[in-house]
């Protein structure tokens, strides 16, 4: 039992030490490289990128109710 506690303590210490400087996954490395590339962009390029991102985010916005459905629901409470 003492051996398993010692093993668990050693494992925890290793995990704690590795959490200080975690190994980066390939996708995180790609993201970090992308962020570095962003720093090289000028203001006009950054604005263009922001507009493109906003457009993509807005495309995902869907209307839950049509105007006709909204009017019908409103009429129920009038």
Buried (B, 14 or more C-beta within 10 A) or exposed (E): EEEEEEEEEEEEEEEEEEEEEEEEEEEEEEEEEEEEEEEEEEEEEEEEEEEEEEEEEEEEEEEEEEEEEEEEEEEEEE
